[in-house]
Amino acid sequence: MQFPEPMSSVVPGLHGRVLGVLARTERPMTGRALAGLLRSHASPSGVQRVLDDLVSNGVVIAEPAGRARLYTLNRQHVAYPAIDQLARLRQLLLDRIKAEAKSWAVPAKAIWLFGSTARGQGGTDSDLDLLIVRPDDVDDSDPGWLEQVDTLSAHASLWSGNSCEVVEYSAQEVQDLINHGERLVTELRRDAVPIAGSTPRQILYRKAG
């Protein structure tokens, strides 16, 4: 999955990138303003050609504004539900992971997304990094625990197309990382996205008892 621009995972090229920007806002904008919101550079002329194509297909609405034209996504178009789904691929992936985690016979204390995918920077060759906090009363070799973690990792890879890498700590091990001022804790405090269980703030800012 292209995490910075999920739409591009299915609609490659500039069309997907432009649709991704339009799907994120209902505010009318000029083609030049839209080009400035793309995560990677595209020429205003290239963006304009895409907008003209989308307008001709009725997917985008163009309205005059003085000498300029303002563009919005046509949310009444029959294609809009599909566009909306594609624009939200990252959140849909996290929702699936959360739903599976909630079904675990041995619940995790927390599951977070971290690394480049959490920062919205990961591409197709990036790992999908999950940090799982295991309850202290569950052994790391518990068969039931291992099976559900392995299954989630395999499913997340299938759902995203990215290799899922799991980093696992017990709750006490996380506390030890905090007490020793490990760099990972700083990175998690800055970037981690909560998926299930306790949030990074609830765990990473807790004082040792």
C-alpha positions as CSV (number, residue, x, y, z in Angstrom):
1,M,0.0,0.0,0.0
2,Q,1.1,3.6,-0.7
3,F,0.5,4.9,2.8
4,P,1.2,8.6,2.0
5,E,-1.4,8.5,-0.9
6,P,-3.5,5.4,-0.5
7,M,-5.6,6.1,-3.6
8,S,-2.4,5.5,-5.7
9,S,-2.4,1.9,-4.5
10,V,-5.3,1.2,-6.9
11,V,-5.4,4.3,-9.2
12,P,-1.7,4.8,-10.1
13,G,-0.3,8.0,-11.5
14,L,-1.5,11.6,-11.2
15,H,-5.2,10.8,-11.4
16,G,-5.1,8.8,-8.1
17,R,-3.1,11.5,-6.4
18,V,-5.4,14.3,-7.5
19,L,-8.5,12.3,-6.5
20,G,-6.9,11.6,-3.1
21,V,-6.6,15.4,-2.4
22,L,-10.1,16.1,-3.6
23,A,-11.5,13.3,-1.4
24,R,-9.9,14.8,1.7
25,T,-11.7,18.2,1.5
26,E,-15.0,19.7,0.5
27,R,-13.4,23.1,0.0
28,P,-13.4,24.3,-3.6
29,M,-9.8,25.0,-4.8
30,T,-8.0,26.0,-7.9
31,G,-5.8,23.6,-9.8
32,R,-2.7,25.4,-8.7
33,A,-3.8,25.2,-5.0
34,L,-4.5,21.5,-5.5
35,A,-1.1,20.9,-7.0
36,G,0.5,22.5,-3.9
37,L,-1.3,19.9,-1.7
38,L,0.2,16.9,-3.5
39,R,2.7,15.1,-1.4
40,S,5.2,14.9,-4.2
41,H,5.7,17.4,-7.0
42,A,3.5,17.6,-10.1
43,S,3.4,20.4,-12.6
44,P,0.3,22.6,-12.6
45,S,-0.2,21.8,-16.2
46,G,-0.2,18.1,-15.5
47,V,-2.7,18.6,-12.7
48,Q,-4.9,20.7,-15.0
49,R,-5.0,18.0,-17.6
50,V,-6.1,15.5,-15.0
51,L,-8.8,17.9,-13.7
52,D,-10.1,18.5,-17.2
53,D,-10.4,14.7,-17.7
54,L,-12.2,14.2,-14.4
55,V,-14.6,17.1,-15.1
56,S,-15.4,15.6,-18.6
57,N,-16.3,12.4,-16.8
58,G,-18.5,14.2,-14.2
59,V,-16.3,13.0,-11.3
60,V,-15.2,16.5,-10.5
61,I,-17.3,19.7,-10.6
62,A,-15.7,22.9,-12.0
63,E,-17.2,26.3,-11.1
64,P,-16.0,29.7,-12.4
65,A,-14.5,32.2,-9.9
66,G,-13.5,35.3,-11.7
67,R,-10.7,34.3,-14.1
68,A,-10.1,31.1,-12.2
69,R,-12.0,27.8,-11.9
70,L,-12.7,26.1,-8.6
71,Y,-12.8,22.3,-8.4
72,T,-14.6,19.9,-6.0
73,L,-15.2,16.2,-6.0
74,N,-18.8,15.4,-7.2
75,R,-20.0,13.4,-4.2
76,Q,-23.3,12.6,-6.0
77,H,-21.5,10.7,-8.7
78,V,-22.0,6.9,-8.7
79,A,-18.2,6.5,-8.5
80,Y,-17.9,8.5,-5.3
81,P,-18.5,5.6,-2.8
82,A,-15.6,3.8,-4.4
83,I,-13.4,6.9,-4.4
84,D,-14.2,7.5,-0.8
85,Q,-13.2,3.9,0.2
86,L,-9.9,4.1,-1.7
87,A,-9.1,7.4,-0.1
88,R,-9.6,5.8,3.4
89,L,-7.6,2.6,2.8
90,R,-5.2,3.4,5.6
91,Q,-8.0,3.8,8.2
92,L,-9.8,0.8,6.8
93,L,-6.7,-1.3,7.4
94,L,-6.3,-0.1,11.0
95,D,-10.0,-0.8,11.5
96,R,-9.5,-4.4,10.4
97,I,-6.5,-4.9,12.6
98,K,-8.5,-3.4,15.6
99,A,-11.5,-5.7,14.9
100,E,-9.3,-8.8,14.8
101,A,-7.4,-7.7,18.0
102,K,-10.8,-7.4,19.8
103,S,-11.6,-11.0,19.0
104,W,-8.4,-12.3,20.7
105,A,-8.9,-14.9,23.4
106,V,-5.9,-13.4,25.2
107,P,-6.3,-9.6,24.8
108,A,-3.2,-7.5,24.2
109,K,-2.6,-4.6,26.6
110,A,-2.0,-2.4,23.6
111,I,-1.4,-2.5,19.8
112,W,0.1,0.5,18.1
113,L,1.2,1.3,14.6
114,F,4.7,2.9,14.5
115,G,7.6,3.7,12.2
116,S,7.3,5.1,8.7
117,T,3.7,3.9,8.1
118,A,2.5,5.6,11.3
119,R,4.1,8.8,10.0
120,G,2.3,8.4,6.6
121,Q,5.6,8.0,4.8
122,G,5.7,4.3,4.0
123,G,5.4,3.0,0.4
124,T,4.9,-0.4,-1.1
125,D,8.4,-1.5,0.0
126,S,8.0,-0.3,3.6
127,D,7.2,-2.7,6.5
128,L,3.9,-2.3,8.4
129,D,5.3,-2.1,11.9
130,L,3.1,-3.1,14.8
131,L,4.1,-2.8,18.5
132,I,2.2,-5.2,20.7
133,V,2.3,-4.9,24.5
134,R,1.7,-8.3,26.1
135,P,0.1,-8.6,29.6
136,D,2.6,-9.5,32.3
137,D,0.7,-12.6,33.3
138,V,1.0,-14.0,29.7
139,D,4.2,-15.9,28.9
140,D,5.9,-15.0,25.6
141,S,5.8,-18.7,24.7
142,D,2.1,-19.2,25.4
143,P,0.8,-21.1,22.3
144,G,-2.5,-19.3,22.2
145,W,-0.8,-15.9,22.4
146,L,1.8,-16.8,19.7
147,E,-0.9,-18.1,17.3
148,Q,-3.1,-15.0,17.5
149,V,0.0,-12.7,17.0
150,D,1.2,-14.7,14.0
151,T,-2.3,-14.8,12.5
152,L,-2.7,-11.0,12.9
153,S,0.7,-10.4,11.3
154,A,-0.2,-12.7,8.3
155,H,-3.6,-11.0,7.9
156,A,-2.2,-7.5,8.1
157,S,0.3,-8.4,5.3
158,L,-2.5,-9.7,3.1
159,W,-4.7,-6.7,3.8
160,S,-2.1,-4.1,3.0
161,G,0.4,-5.8,0.6
162,N,3.2,-4.8,3.0
163,S,5.3,-7.1,5.1
164,C,4.0,-6.9,8.7
165,E,6.7,-6.8,11.3
166,V,5.7,-7.2,14.9
167,V,7.7,-5.9,17.9
168,E,6.5,-7.4,21.1
169,Y,7.2,-6.4,24.8
170,S,5.5,-7.3,28.0
171,A,4.0,-4.4,30.0
172,Q,7.0,-4.5,32.4
173,E,9.5,-4.5,29.6
174,V,7.9,-1.4,28.2
175,Q,8.2,0.2,31.7
176,D,11.9,-0.8,31.7
177,L,12.4,0.9,28.3
178,I,10.8,4.0,29.8
179,N,13.0,3.9,32.9
180,H,16.2,3.5,30.8
181,G,15.3,6.4,28.5
182,E,15.4,4.2,25.4
183,R,15.2,5.9,22.0
184,L,12.3,3.7,21.0
185,V,10.2,5.3,23.7
186,T,10.8,8.8,22.3
187,E,9.9,7.6,18.8
188,L,6.7,5.9,20.0
189,R,5.7,9.0,22.0
190,R,6.1,11.0,18.8
191,D,4.7,8.8,16.1
192,A,2.8,5.8,17.5
193,V,-0.9,5.5,16.3
194,P,-3.1,3.6,18.8
195,I,-5.1,0.7,17.3
196,A,-6.3,-1.4,20.2
197,G,-6.1,-1.4,24.0
198,S,-4.3,1.4,25.9
199,T,-3.0,4.5,24.1
200,P,0.6,5.5,24.0
201,R,-0.1,8.3,26.3
202,Q,-1.7,6.0,28.9
203,I,1.4,3.7,28.9
204,L,4.4,5.7,27.9
205,Y,3.9,8.6,30.3
206,R,3.1,6.5,33.3
207,K,5.4,6.9,36.2
208,A,7.1,3.8,37.6
209,G,5.4,2.5,40.7
